[in-house]
Amino acid sequence: FQTSVAGLGGCPYAKGATGNVATEDVVYMLQGMGIDTGIDLDKLIDAGVFISDFLGRKPNSRAATALLNKRAG
């Protein structure tokens, strides 16, 4: 599967083009299906937030958004 952390990416020549599906979303789906990925989803989400903040871009992961909102209470 080809994914990208926080769904970041896209084509510089196609305005508004998105990147690959967010890695966080795929890991969340696979774990929900009972498939052990060996990936710590919380740490993956933290990495996506760090990268997004560094690049000044909004993360594009539905799973990360939901889980971050849950963390915030």
PDB file of N, CA, C and O in Angstrom, chain B, residues numbered from 101:
ATOM      1  N   PHE B 101       0.833  -1.169   0.000  1.00  0.00           N
ATOM      2  CA  PHE B 101       0.000   0.000   0.000  1.00  0.00           C
ATOM      3  C   PHE B 101       0.882   1.238   0.000  1.00  0.00           C
ATOM      4  O   PHE B 101       1.869   1.306   0.732  1.00  0.00           O
ATOM      5  N   GLN B 102       0.529   2.197  -0.809  1.00  0.00           N
ATOM      6  CA  GLN B 102       1.280   3.449  -0.842  1.00  0.00           C
ATOM      7  C   GLN B 102       0.475   4.506  -0.101  1.00  0.00           C
ATOM      8  O   GLN B 102      -0.657   4.816  -0.472  1.00  0.00           O
ATOM      9  N   THR B 103       1.069   5.050   0.943  1.00  0.00           N
ATOM     10  CA  THR B 103       0.409   6.053   1.770  1.00  0.00           C
ATOM     11  C   THR B 103       1.390   7.181   2.056  1.00  0.00           C
ATOM     12  O   THR B 103       2.567   7.099   1.704  1.00  0.00           O
ATOM     13  N   SER B 104       0.893   8.231   2.696  1.00  0.00           N
ATOM     14  CA  SER B 104       1.786   9.311   3.113  1.00  0.00           C
ATOM     15  C   SER B 104       1.354   9.812   4.483  1.00  0.00           C
ATOM     16  O   SER B 104       0.163   9.948   4.763  1.00  0.00           O
ATOM     17  N   VAL B 105       2.338  10.084   5.329  1.00  0.00           N
ATOM     18  CA  VAL B 105       2.052  10.551   6.686  1.00  0.00           C
ATOM     19  C   VAL B 105       1.239  11.837   6.610  1.00  0.00           C
ATOM     20  O   VAL B 105       1.595  12.772   5.893  1.00  0.00           O
ATOM     21  N   ALA B 106       0.147  11.870   7.357  1.00  0.00           N
ATOM     22  CA  ALA B 106      -0.767  13.018   7.432  1.00  0.00           C
ATOM     23  C   ALA B 106      -1.426  13.328   6.096  1.00  0.00           C
ATOM     24  O   ALA B 106      -2.047  14.380   5.943  1.00  0.00           O
ATOM     25  N   GLY B 107      -1.298  12.421   5.119  1.00  0.00           N
ATOM     26  CA  GLY B 107      -1.891  12.646   3.810  1.00  0.00           C
ATOM     27  C   GLY B 107      -1.223  13.763   3.039  1.00  0.00           C
ATOM     28  O   GLY B 107      -1.794  14.295   2.087  1.00  0.00           O
ATOM     29  N   LEU B 108      -0.003  14.126   3.448  1.00  0.00           N
ATOM     30  CA  LEU B 108       0.710  15.226   2.802  1.00  0.00           C
ATOM     31  C   LEU B 108       1.277  14.773   1.467  1.00  0.00           C
ATOM     32  O   LEU B 108       1.645  13.610   1.296  1.00  0.00           O
ATOM     33  N   GLY B 109       1.340  15.669   0.558  1.00  0.00           N
ATOM     34  CA  GLY B 109       1.885  15.359  -0.754  1.00  0.00           C
ATOM     35  C   GLY B 109       1.073  16.038  -1.824  1.00  0.00           C
ATOM     36  O   GLY B 109       0.455  17.075  -1.581  1.00  0.00           O
ATOM     37  N   GLY B 110       1.069  15.472  -2.988  1.00  0.00           N
ATOM     38  CA  GLY B 110       0.339  16.051  -4.103  1.00  0.00           C
ATOM     39  C   GLY B 110       1.291  16.441  -5.208  1.00  0.00           C
ATOM     40  O   GLY B 110       2.506  16.273  -5.101  1.00  0.00           O
ATOM     41  N   CYS B 111       0.728  16.953  -6.247  1.00  0.00           N
ATOM     42  CA  CYS B 111       1.504  17.335  -7.421  1.00  0.00           C
ATOM     43  C   CYS B 111       1.668  18.851  -7.453  1.00  0.00           C
ATOM     44  O   CYS B 111       0.677  19.576  -7.372  1.00  0.00           O
ATOM     45  N   PRO B 112       2.895  19.339  -7.569  1.00  0.00           N
ATOM     46  CA  PRO B 112       3.090  20.793  -7.576  1.00  0.00           C
ATOM     47  C   PRO B 112       2.498  21.464  -8.818  1.00  0.00           C
ATOM     48  O   PRO B 112       2.327  22.683  -8.837  1.00  0.00           O
ATOM     49  N   TYR B 113       2.186  20.685  -9.847  1.00  0.00           N
ATOM     50  CA  TYR B 113       1.664  21.240 -11.093  1.00  0.00           C
ATOM     51  C   TYR B 113       0.146  21.182 -11.181  1.00  0.00           C
ATOM     52  O   TYR B 113      -0.445  21.784 -12.078  1.00  0.00           O
ATOM     53  N   ALA B 114      -0.491  20.463 -10.259  1.00  0.00           N
ATOM     54  CA  ALA B 114      -1.951  20.342 -10.258  1.00  0.00           C
ATOM     55  C   ALA B 114      -2.485  21.007  -8.999  1.00  0.00           C
ATOM     56  O   ALA B 114      -2.449  20.427  -7.913  1.00  0.00           O
ATOM     57  N   LYS B 115      -2.975  22.220  -9.155  1.00  0.00           N
ATOM     58  CA  LYS B 115      -3.444  22.993  -8.003  1.00  0.00           C
ATOM     59  C   LYS B 115      -4.527  22.223  -7.248  1.00  0.00           C
ATOM     60  O   LYS B 115      -5.501  21.749  -7.834  1.00  0.00           O
ATOM     61  N   GLY B 116      -4.331  22.109  -5.925  1.00  0.00           N
ATOM     62  CA  GLY B 116      -5.315  21.440  -5.082  1.00  0.00           C
ATOM     63  C   GLY B 116      -5.219  19.927  -5.072  1.00  0.00           C
ATOM     64  O   GLY B 116      -6.009  19.264  -4.400  1.00  0.00           O
ATOM     65  N   ALA B 117      -4.261  19.365  -5.806  1.00  0.00           N
ATOM     66  CA  ALA B 117      -4.117  17.909  -5.827  1.00  0.00           C
ATOM     67  C   ALA B 117      -3.679  17.417  -4.462  1.00  0.00           C
ATOM     68  O   ALA B 117      -2.775  17.980  -3.845  1.00  0.00           O
ATOM     69  N   THR B 118      -4.318  16.378  -4.004  1.00  0.00           N
ATOM     70  CA  THR B 118      -3.961  15.819  -2.707  1.00  0.00           C
ATOM     71  C   THR B 118      -2.914  14.734  -2.883  1.00  0.00           C
ATOM     72  O   THR B 118      -2.661  14.265  -3.993  1.00  0.00           O
ATOM     73  N   GLY B 119      -2.318  14.351  -1.784  1.00  0.00           N
ATOM     74  CA  GLY B 119      -1.330  13.284  -1.807  1.00  0.00           C
ATOM     75  C   GLY B 119      -2.002  11.928  -1.728  1.00  0.00           C
ATOM     76  O   GLY B 119      -3.192  11.792  -2.011  1.00  0.00           O
ATOM     77  N   ASN B 120      -1.241  10.945  -1.347  1.00  0.00           N
ATOM     78  CA  ASN B 120      -1.784   9.610  -1.149  1.00  0.00           C
ATOM     79  C   ASN B 120      -2.695   9.598   0.068  1.00  0.00           C
ATOM     80  O   ASN B 120      -2.756  10.566   0.825  1.00  0.00           O
ATOM     81  N   VAL B 121      -3.394   8.497   0.243  1.00  0.00           N
ATOM     82  CA  VAL B 121      -4.214   8.335   1.441  1.00  0.00           C
ATOM     83  C   VAL B 121      -3.298   8.421   2.663  1.00  0.00           C
ATOM     84  O   VAL B 121      -2.148   7.984   2.622  1.00  0.00           O
ATOM     85  N   ALA B 122      -3.818   8.982   3.734  1.00  0.00           N
ATOM     86  CA  ALA B 122      -3.019   9.159   4.948  1.00  0.00           C
ATOM     87  C   ALA B 122      -2.656   7.804   5.556  1.00  0.00           C
ATOM     88  O   ALA B 122      -3.504   6.922   5.691  1.00  0.00           O
ATOM     89  N   THR B 123      -1.397   7.659   5.915  1.00  0.00           N
ATOM     90  CA  THR B 123      -0.928   6.430   6.557  1.00  0.00           C
ATOM     91  C   THR B 123      -1.731   6.143   7.815  1.00  0.00           C
ATOM     92  O   THR B 123      -2.062   4.991   8.099  1.00  0.00           O
ATOM     93  N   GLU B 124      -2.046   7.196   8.573  1.00  0.00           N
ATOM     94  CA  GLU B 124      -2.808   7.036   9.813  1.00  0.00           C
ATOM     95  C   GLU B 124      -4.167   6.386   9.540  1.00  0.00           C
ATOM     96  O   GLU B 124      -4.626   5.552  10.320  1.00  0.00           O
ATOM     97  N   ASP B 125      -4.806   6.769   8.431  1.00  0.00           N
ATOM     98  CA  ASP B 125      -6.124   6.220   8.104  1.00  0.00           C
ATOM     99  C   ASP B 125      -6.036   4.739   7.749  1.00  0.00           C
ATOM    100  O   ASP B 125      -6.895   3.948   8.139  1.00  0.00           O
ATOM    101  N   VAL B 126      -4.994   4.370   7.007  1.00  0.00           N
ATOM    102  CA  VAL B 126      -4.825   2.967   6.622  1.00  0.00           C
ATOM    103  C   VAL B 126      -4.495   2.112   7.843  1.00  0.00           C
ATOM    104  O   VAL B 126      -5.045   1.021   8.000  1.00  0.00           O
ATOM    105  N   VAL B 127      -3.604   2.595   8.706  1.00  0.00           N
ATOM    106  CA  VAL B 127      -3.254   1.846   9.919  1.00  0.00           C
ATOM    107  C   VAL B 127      -4.483   1.691  10.813  1.00  0.00           C
ATOM    108  O   VAL B 127      -4.721   0.612  11.356  1.00  0.00           O
ATOM    109  N   TYR B 128      -5.261   2.757  10.968  1.00  0.00           N
ATOM    110  CA  TYR B 128      -6.492   2.708  11.777  1.00  0.00           C
ATOM    111  C   TYR B 128      -7.456   1.659  11.212  1.00  0.00           C
ATOM    112  O   TYR B 128      -8.029   0.870  11.964  1.00  0.00           O
ATOM    113  N   MET B 129      -7.631   1.654   9.893  1.00  0.00           N
ATOM    114  CA  MET B 129      -8.520   0.685   9.252  1.00  0.00           C
ATOM    115  C   MET B 129      -8.029  -0.747   9.464  1.00  0.00           C
ATOM    116  O   MET B 129      -8.806  -1.627   9.837  1.00  0.00           O
ATOM    117  N   LEU B 130      -6.746  -0.974   9.225  1.00  0.00           N
ATOM    118  CA  LEU B 130      -6.198  -2.323   9.369  1.00  0.00           C
ATOM    119  C   LEU B 130      -6.306  -2.813  10.806  1.00  0.00           C
ATOM    120  O   LEU B 130      -6.666  -3.965  11.046  1.00  0.00           O
ATOM    121  N   GLN B 131      -5.993  -1.936  11.770  1.00  0.00           N
ATOM    122  CA  GLN B 131      -6.115  -2.330  13.175  1.00  0.00           C
ATOM    123  C   GLN B 131      -7.569  -2.610  13.528  1.00  0.00           C
ATOM    124  O   GLN B 131      -7.851  -3.518  14.310  1.00  0.00           O
ATOM    125  N   GLY B 132      -8.499  -1.839  12.958  1.00  0.00           N
ATOM    126  CA  GLY B 132      -9.921  -2.070  13.179  1.00  0.00           C
ATOM    127  C   GLY B 132     -10.390  -3.399  12.615  1.00  0.00           C
ATOM    128  O   GLY B 132     -11.372  -3.970  13.090  1.00  0.00           O
ATOM    129  N   MET B 133      -9.685  -3.895  11.598  1.00  0.00           N
ATOM    130  CA  MET B 133      -9.997  -5.193  10.999  1.00  0.00           C
ATOM    131  C   MET B 133      -9.304  -6.332  11.736  1.00  0.00           C
ATOM    132  O   MET B 133      -9.440  -7.496  11.359  1.00  0.00           O
ATOM    133  N   GLY B 134      -8.556  -5.993  12.795  1.00  0.00           N
ATOM    134  CA  GLY B 134      -7.861  -7.011  13.569  1.00  0.00           C
ATOM    135  C   GLY B 134      -6.515  -7.405  12.991  1.00  0.00           C
ATOM    136  O   GLY B 134      -5.944  -8.420  13.391  1.00  0.00           O
ATOM    137  N   ILE B 135      -6.001  -6.623  12.062  1.00  0.00           N
ATOM    138  CA  ILE B 135      -4.708  -6.910  11.445  1.00  0.00           C
ATOM    139  C   ILE B 135      -3.623  -6.161  12.213  1.00  0.00           C
ATOM    140  O   ILE B 135      -3.654  -4.936  12.324  1.00  0.00           O
ATOM    141  N   ASP B 136      -2.662  -6.921  12.741  1.00  0.00           N
ATOM    142  CA  ASP B 136      -1.566  -6.321  13.511  1.00  0.00           C
ATOM    143  C   ASP B 136      -0.564  -5.708  12.549  1.00  0.00           C
ATOM    144  O   ASP B 136       0.064  -6.416  11.762  1.00  0.00           O
ATOM    145  N   THR B 137      -0.416  -4.403  12.610  1.00  0.00           N
ATOM    146  CA  THR B 137       0.503  -3.705  11.715  1.00  0.00           C
ATOM    147  C   THR B 137       1.886  -3.532  12.321  1.00  0.00           C
ATOM    148  O   THR B 137       2.858  -3.289  11.606  1.00  0.00           O
ATOM    149  N   GLY B 138       1.974  -3.657  13.642  1.00  0.00           N
ATOM    150  CA  GLY B 138       3.237  -3.400  14.315  1.00  0.00           C
ATOM    151  C   GLY B 138       3.539  -1.912  14.424  1.00  0.00           C
ATOM    152  O   GLY B 138       4.647  -1.522  14.793  1.00  0.00           O
ATOM    153  N   ILE B 139       2.555  -1.088  14.103  1.00  0.00           N
ATOM    154  CA  ILE B 139       2.734   0.368  14.135  1.00  0.00           C
ATOM    155  C   ILE B 139       1.971   0.939  15.317  1.00  0.00           C
ATOM    156  O   ILE B 139       0.803   0.610  15.527  1.00  0.00           O
ATOM    157  N   ASP B 140       2.627   1.791  16.086  1.00  0.00           N
ATOM    158  CA  ASP B 140       1.983   2.485  17.202  1.00  0.00           C
ATOM    159  C   ASP B 140       1.243   3.686  16.616  1.00  0.00           C
ATOM    160  O   ASP B 140       1.865   4.683  16.249  1.00  0.00           O
ATOM    161  N   LEU B 141      -0.085   3.590  16.528  1.00  0.00           N
ATOM    162  CA  LEU B 141      -0.888   4.620  15.887  1.00  0.00           C
ATOM    163  C   LEU B 141      -0.738   5.975  16.565  1.00  0.00           C
ATOM    164  O   LEU B 141      -0.687   6.999  15.885  1.00  0.00           O
ATOM    165  N   ASP B 142      -0.668   5.999  17.879  1.00  0.00           N
ATOM    166  CA  ASP B 142      -0.513   7.272  18.589  1.00  0.00           C
ATOM    167  C   ASP B 142       0.798   7.964  18.220  1.00  0.00           C
ATOM    168  O   ASP B 142       0.827   9.178  18.021  1.00  0.00           O
ATOM    169  N   LYS B 143       1.881   7.192  18.130  1.00  0.00           N
ATOM    170  CA  LYS B 143       3.174   7.777  17.751  1.00  0.00           C
ATOM    171  C   LYS B 143       3.167   8.223  16.290  1.00  0.00           C
ATOM    172  O   LYS B 143       3.772   9.237  15.943  1.00  0.00           O
ATOM    173  N   LEU B 144       2.485   7.469  15.443  1.00  0.00           N
ATOM    174  CA  LEU B 144       2.360   7.847  14.039  1.00  0.00           C
ATOM    175  C   LEU B 144       1.610   9.172  13.904  1.00  0.00           C
ATOM    176  O   LEU B 144       2.000  10.041  13.124  1.00  0.00           O
ATOM    177  N   ILE B 145       0.536   9.314  14.667  1.00  0.00           N
ATOM    178  CA  ILE B 145      -0.230  10.563  14.652  1.00  0.00           C
ATOM    179  C   ILE B 145       0.634  11.726  15.138  1.00  0.00           C
ATOM    180  O   ILE B 145       0.608  12.810  14.556  1.00  0.00           O
ATOM    181  N   ASP B 146       1.393  11.495  16.199  1.00  0.00           N
ATOM    182  CA  ASP B 146       2.290  12.546  16.704  1.00  0.00           C
ATOM    183  C   ASP B 146       3.313  12.954  15.645  1.00  0.00           C
ATOM    184  O   ASP B 146       3.618  14.138  15.495  1.00  0.00           O
ATOM    185  N   ALA B 147       3.839  11.978  14.913  1.00  0.00           N
ATOM    186  CA  ALA B 147       4.800  12.281  13.845  1.00  0.00           C
ATOM    187  C   ALA B 147       4.135  13.105  12.747  1.00  0.00           C
ATOM    188  O   ALA B 147       4.733  14.044  12.221  1.00  0.00           O
ATOM    189  N   GLY B 148       2.904  12.755  12.403  1.00  0.00           N
ATOM    190  CA  GLY B 148       2.173  13.506  11.387  1.00  0.00           C
ATOM    191  C   GLY B 148       1.913  14.937  11.803  1.00  0.00           C
ATOM    192  O   GLY B 148       2.016  15.853  10.986  1.00  0.00           O
ATOM    193  N   VAL B 149       1.576  15.138  13.070  1.00  0.00           N
ATOM    194  CA  VAL B 149       1.351  16.494  13.590  1.00  0.00           C
ATOM    195  C   VAL B 149       2.656  17.293  13.530  1.00  0.00           C
ATOM    196  O   VAL B 149       2.661  18.452  13.113  1.00  0.00           O
ATOM    197  N   PHE B 150       3.756  16.672  13.948  1.00  0.00           N
ATOM    198  CA  PHE B 150       5.059  17.342  13.922  1.00  0.00           C
ATOM    199  C   PHE B 150       5.421  17.776  12.502  1.00  0.00           C
ATOM    200  O   PHE B 150       5.819  18.919  12.274  1.00  0.00           O
ATOM    201  N   ILE B 151       5.279  16.856  11.557  1.00  0.00           N
ATOM    202  CA  ILE B 151       5.638  17.154  10.167  1.00  0.00           C
ATOM    203  C   ILE B 151       4.727  18.241   9.598  1.00  0.00           C
ATOM    204  O   ILE B 151       5.195  19.164   8.930  1.00  0.00           O
ATOM    205  N   SER B 152       3.436  18.129   9.863  1.00  0.00           N
ATOM    206  CA  SER B 152       2.478  19.125   9.368  1.00  0.00           C
ATOM    207  C   SER B 152       2.787  20.508   9.922  1.00  0.00           C
ATOM    208  O   SER B 152       2.782  21.497   9.189  1.00  0.00           O
ATOM    209  N   ASP B 153       3.057  20.567  11.222  1.00  0.00           N
ATOM    210  CA  ASP B 153       3.400  21.851  11.846  1.00  0.00           C
ATOM    211  C   ASP B 153       4.673  22.437  11.231  1.00  0.00           C
ATOM    212  O   ASP B 153       4.746  23.632  10.946  1.00  0.00           O
ATOM    213  N   PHE B 154       5.670  21.578  11.033  1.00  0.00           N
ATOM    214  CA  PHE B 154       6.941  22.026  10.468  1.00  0.00           C
ATOM    215  C   PHE B 154       6.751  22.604   9.068  1.00  0.00           C
ATOM    216  O   PHE B 154       7.365  23.610   8.712  1.00  0.00           O
ATOM    217  N   LEU B 155       5.893  21.955   8.277  1.00  0.00           N
ATOM    218  CA  LEU B 155       5.656  22.392   6.903  1.00  0.00           C
ATOM    219  C   LEU B 155       4.615  23.502   6.801  1.00  0.00           C
ATOM    220  O   LEU B 155       4.437  24.108   5.745  1.00  0.00           O
ATOM    221  N   GLY B 156       3.931  23.759   7.915  1.00  0.00           N
ATOM    222  CA  GLY B 156       2.877  24.764   7.889  1.00  0.00           C
ATOM    223  C   GLY B 156       1.674  24.325   7.079  1.00  0.00           C
ATOM    224  O   GLY B 156       0.977  25.148   6.487  1.00  0.00           O
ATOM    225  N   ARG B 157       1.434  23.015   7.058  1.00  0.00           N
ATOM    226  CA  ARG B 157       0.310  22.448   6.300  1.00  0.00           C
ATOM    227  C   ARG B 157      -0.654  21.765   7.256  1.00  0.00           C
ATOM    228  O   ARG B 157      -0.252  21.291   8.319  1.00  0.00           O
ATOM    229  N   LYS B 158      -1.894  21.717   6.889  1.00  0.00           N
ATOM    230  CA  LYS B 158      -2.901  21.041   7.694  1.00  0.00           C
ATOM    231  C   LYS B 158      -2.833  19.540   7.410  1.00  0.00           C
ATOM    232  O   LYS B 158      -2.791  19.135   6.248  1.00  0.00           O
ATOM    233  N   PRO B 159      -2.821  18.700   8.469  1.00  0.00           N
ATOM    234  CA  PRO B 159      -2.827  17.255   8.226  1.00  0.00           C
ATOM    235  C   PRO B 159      -4.134  16.848   7.549  1.00  0.00           C
ATOM    236  O   PRO B 159      -5.185  17.438   7.798  1.00  0.00           O
ATOM    237  N   ASN B 160      -4.052  15.841   6.697  1.00  0.00           N
ATOM    238  CA  ASN B 160      -5.217  15.396   5.943  1.00  0.00           C
ATOM    239  C   ASN B 160      -5.530  13.943   6.292  1.00  0.00           C
ATOM    240  O   ASN B 160      -5.586  13.079   5.417  1.00  0.00           O
ATOM    241  N   SER B 161      -5.732  13.689   7.583  1.00  0.00           N
ATOM    242  CA  SER B 161      -6.045  12.345   8.060  1.00  0.00           C
ATOM    243  C   SER B 161      -7.303  12.401   8.915  1.00  0.00           C
ATOM    244  O   SER B 161      -7.350  13.089   9.936  1.00  0.00           O
ATOM    245  N   ARG B 162      -8.316  11.670   8.482  1.00  0.00           N
ATOM    246  CA  ARG B 162      -9.566  11.646   9.249  1.00  0.00           C
ATOM    247  C   ARG B 162      -9.372  10.941  10.591  1.00  0.00           C
ATOM    248  O   ARG B 162      -9.895  11.388  11.612  1.00  0.00           O
ATOM    249  N   ALA B 163      -8.626   9.851  10.586  1.00  0.00           N
ATOM    250  CA  ALA B 163      -8.394   9.120  11.834  1.00  0.00           C
ATOM    251  C   ALA B 163      -7.615   9.987  12.818  1.00  0.00           C
ATOM    252  O   ALA B 163      -7.952  10.038  14.001  1.00  0.00           O
ATOM    253  N   ALA B 164      -6.583  10.664  12.339  1.00  0.00           N
ATOM    254  CA  ALA B 164      -5.787  11.519  13.224  1.00  0.00           C
ATOM    255  C   ALA B 164      -6.637  12.644  13.791  1.00  0.00           C
ATOM    256  O   ALA B 164      -6.542  12.953  14.979  1.00  0.00           O
ATOM    257  N   THR B 165      -7.465  13.260  12.956  1.00  0.00           N
ATOM    258  CA  THR B 165      -8.327  14.347  13.424  1.00  0.00           C
ATOM    259  C   THR B 165      -9.251  13.857  14.529  1.00  0.00           C
ATOM    260  O   THR B 165      -9.387  14.511  15.563  1.00  0.00           O
ATOM    261  N   ALA B 166      -9.882  12.715  14.316  1.00  0.00           N
ATOM    262  CA  ALA B 166     -10.808  12.170  15.313  1.00  0.00           C
ATOM    263  C   ALA B 166     -10.090  11.805  16.603  1.00  0.00           C
ATOM    264  O   ALA B 166     -10.573  12.117  17.692  1.00  0.00           O
ATOM    265  N   LEU B 167      -8.944  11.147  16.493  1.00  0.00           N
ATOM    266  CA  LEU B 167      -8.230  10.709  17.689  1.00  0.00           C
ATOM    267  C   LEU B 167      -7.602  11.883  18.434  1.00  0.00           C
ATOM    268  O   LEU B 167      -7.512  11.854  19.661  1.00  0.00           O
ATOM    269  N   LEU B 168      -7.167  12.912  17.716  1.00  0.00           N
ATOM    270  CA  LEU B 168      -6.641  14.107  18.384  1.00  0.00           C
ATOM    271  C   LEU B 168      -7.758  14.841  19.122  1.00  0.00           C
ATOM    272  O   LEU B 168      -7.541  15.349  20.222  1.00  0.00           O
ATOM    273  N   ASN B 169      -8.940  14.900  18.532  1.00  0.00           N
ATOM    274  CA  ASN B 169     -10.086  15.513  19.220  1.00  0.00           C
ATOM    275  C   ASN B 169     -10.460  14.725  20.468  1.00  0.00           C
ATOM    276  O   ASN B 169     -10.830  15.302  21.490  1.00  0.00           O
ATOM    277  N   LYS B 170     -10.360  13.404  20.376  1.00  0.00           N
ATOM    278  CA  LYS B 170     -10.656  12.554  21.536  1.00  0.00           C
ATOM    279  C   LYS B 170      -9.633  12.798  22.642  1.00  0.00           C
ATOM    280  O   LYS B 170      -9.990  12.850  23.819  1.00  0.00           O
ATOM    281  N   ARG B 171      -8.359  12.949  22.266  1.00  0.00           N
ATOM    282  CA  ARG B 171      -7.305  13.235  23.248  1.00  0.00           C
ATOM    283  C   ARG B 171      -7.584  14.546  23.974  1.00  0.00           C
ATOM    284  O   ARG B 171      -7.408  14.647  25.189  1.00  0.00           O
ATOM    285  N   ALA B 172      -8.022  15.545  23.213  1.00  0.00           N
ATOM    286  CA  ALA B 172      -8.259  16.879  23.773  1.00  0.00           C
ATOM    287  C   ALA B 172      -9.453  16.897  24.724  1.00  0.00           C
ATOM    288  O   ALA B 172      -9.601  17.806  25.541  1.00  0.00           O
ATOM    289  N   GLY B 173     -10.293  15.886  24.604  1.00  0.00           N
ATOM    290  CA  GLY B 173     -11.421  15.754  25.522  1.00  0.00           C
ATOM    291  C   GLY B 173     -12.580  16.513  25.071  1.00  0.00           C
ATOM    292  O   GLY B 173     -13.617  16.509  25.735  1.00  0.00           O
TER     293      GLY B 173
END
